[in-house]
Structure formats: C-alpha cells, structure tokens
Amino acid sequence: MDKQLALYISAAPEMDAECELLGQMLAQLPPAVRWELRRTPRSAVHGNPNLDALRASALYLILLGADIVAPMGVEWMAAQQARATTFAYRSGRAVPSPAASAFARNAGGTWTLFASPMELRQQFEVACRAADLSAA
C-alpha cells in the first residue's frame, strides 16, 4: 500500500445501509490506498465522538437522513474548523425533520441529494475518482 487515507463519517443509525455500501466501495478501489474509517458513535451510551480522529482525517463525510442526531452537529463543526475535505449528502427519499431541515439550511456547504444507498455509493465513487483519492 502506498498511502493511507482516513475518512470520518457522520451519520445516524438510519444510514447504516449507506455506510456499509460506502465501506464496500472503498475496499474495492485500487489498492494504492488503505482506508481507515471512523464513524459517529451509535449512541450517547457508546461515548463521545472521537474528535481527534476526525481532525486527523483527510476526508469528512456527512450523511443526513430524516433527522440529525447528536453528536453530528459537533462533528460537522469540528470538520469545518479542521478544514477537512467535506462531502455532504442528504437523503431525498426521507421526509426531513424540522431539525434536519434547519441544519442543512444553516450549516452551509453544498448538499448532494441521493435517492437510494446504491445511488449514494455511485455518487461518492464518482466524487472520489474526481478528487483522484484512489491514486493520491
């Protein structure tokens, strides 16, 4: 392996299928890159987000479904402060809660809509290839 890239994913448990597909996609990219994935803790019971790992990550991915859960907002702010390369995706199939709508509207950034886990995988793969991450 030539390089290791860390990706931090902010996502609620409702996005488990999407996260699994993204992990599979990254595992299938050319082996020049070894990916290290970190994710939002599944609940407050499992602890706080690993903000040190987030700040050390080259890439930050946020997946917004029907609702935003703690500590996604904290992770978003930490990624912006760290100036991490950010990919923001929003489910087009979920009816967003008022909190999710307000977050997406006020957070800034460009949100890419996806209709299914497979469409998200395809869009993220295209974004990775466009950013030339697999060959970095």
C-alpha positions in Angstrom: 0.0 0.0 0.0 1.3 3.4 -1.0 -0.9 5.6 1.1 -3.4 5.6 4.0 -6.4 7.9 4.0 -8.7 8.4 6.9 -12.4 9.1 6.4 -14.7 10.2 9.2 -18.4 9.6 8.6 -21.1 11.5 10.5 -24.3 9.5 10.2 -27.3 8.5 12.3 -28.1 4.8 12.7 -30.7 5.1 10.0 -27.9 5.4 7.5 -26.3 2.0 8.3 -27.0 0.6 4.9 -25.4 3.6 3.1 -22.3 3.4 5.4 -21.9 -0.3 4.7 -22.1 0.2 0.9 -19.5 3.1 1.1 -17.2 0.8 3.1 -17.5 -1.9 0.4 -16.9 0.7 -2.4 -13.7 2.0 -0.7 -12.5 -1.6 -0.2 -12.9 -2.2 -4.0 -10.9 0.9 -5.1 -7.3 0.3 -6.3 -5.1 -1.0 -3.5 -2.8 2.0 -3.7 -4.8 3.5 -0.8 -5.6 1.9 2.6 -8.7 3.4 4.0 -9.3 4.0 7.7 -13.0 4.6 8.5 -14.3 6.2 11.7 -18.0 6.9 12.4 -20.3 8.8 14.7 -20.9 6.8 17.9 -24.1 4.8 17.7 -25.5 6.4 20.8 -24.5 8.6 23.8 -24.1 5.4 25.7 -21.1 4.5 23.5 -19.3 7.7 24.2 -18.4 11.0 22.6 -17.2 11.4 19.1 -13.5 10.9 18.5 -12.8 14.5 17.6 -9.0 13.8 17.4 -9.6 11.1 14.8 -12.0 13.5 13.0 -9.4 16.3 12.9 -6.7 13.9 11.7 -8.9 12.6 8.9 -8.2 13.8 5.4 -11.9 13.4 4.5 -15.2 14.1 6.2 -18.5 12.7 5.0 -21.9 13.6 6.5 -25.0 11.6 5.6 -28.2 13.4 6.6 -31.4 11.3 6.6 -34.7 12.1 8.1 -33.2 13.5 11.3 -29.9 14.8 12.7 -28.7 13.1 15.9 -26.2 14.0 18.4 -23.2 14.4 18.0 -23.4 15.0 14.2 -23.6 18.8 14.7 -20.4 18.8 16.8 -18.7 16.6 14.2 -19.7 19.0 11.4 -18.3 22.0 13.3 -15.1 20.1 14.1 -14.6 19.1 10.5 -15.2 22.7 9.3 -12.7 24.0 11.8 -10.2 21.4 10.7 -10.8 22.4 7.1 -11.3 18.7 6.2 -12.3 17.9 2.6 -16.0 17.6 3.1 -18.6 15.5 1.2 -22.2 16.3 2.3 -25.1 14.0 1.2 -28.7 14.2 2.0 -31.4 11.6 1.5 -34.0 12.6 -1.0 -36.3 9.7 0.0 -36.7 10.7 3.7 -39.0 13.4 4.9 -36.7 15.6 6.9 -37.5 16.6 10.4 -37.6 20.3 11.2 -34.2 19.9 12.9 -32.6 18.2 9.8 -34.0 20.8 7.5 -32.7 23.7 9.7 -29.3 22.0 10.0 -29.0 21.5 6.2 -30.1 25.1 5.6 -27.9 26.7 8.2 -24.8 24.5 8.0 -23.6 25.9 4.7 -21.8 23.8 2.2 -23.2 22.0 -0.8 -25.5 19.1 -0.2 -25.9 16.4 -2.8 -29.2 14.5 -2.8 -29.4 10.8 -3.2 -32.4 8.6 -3.7 -31.0 5.2 -2.6 -28.0 3.7 -0.9 -26.8 2.5 -4.3 -27.1 6.0 -5.8 -25.1 7.4 -2.8 -22.4 4.8 -3.4 -22.2 5.7 -7.1 -22.1 9.4 -6.4 -19.4 9.1 -3.8 -17.3 6.9 -6.0 -17.5 9.5 -8.8 -16.6 12.2 -6.2 -13.6 10.1 -5.0 -12.4 9.5 -8.6 -12.9 13.2 -9.5 -10.8 14.1 -6.4 -8.3 11.5 -7.5 -8.3 10.0 -4.0 -7.7 6.4 -5.1 -4.4 7.4 -6.8 -3.3 10.0 -4.2 
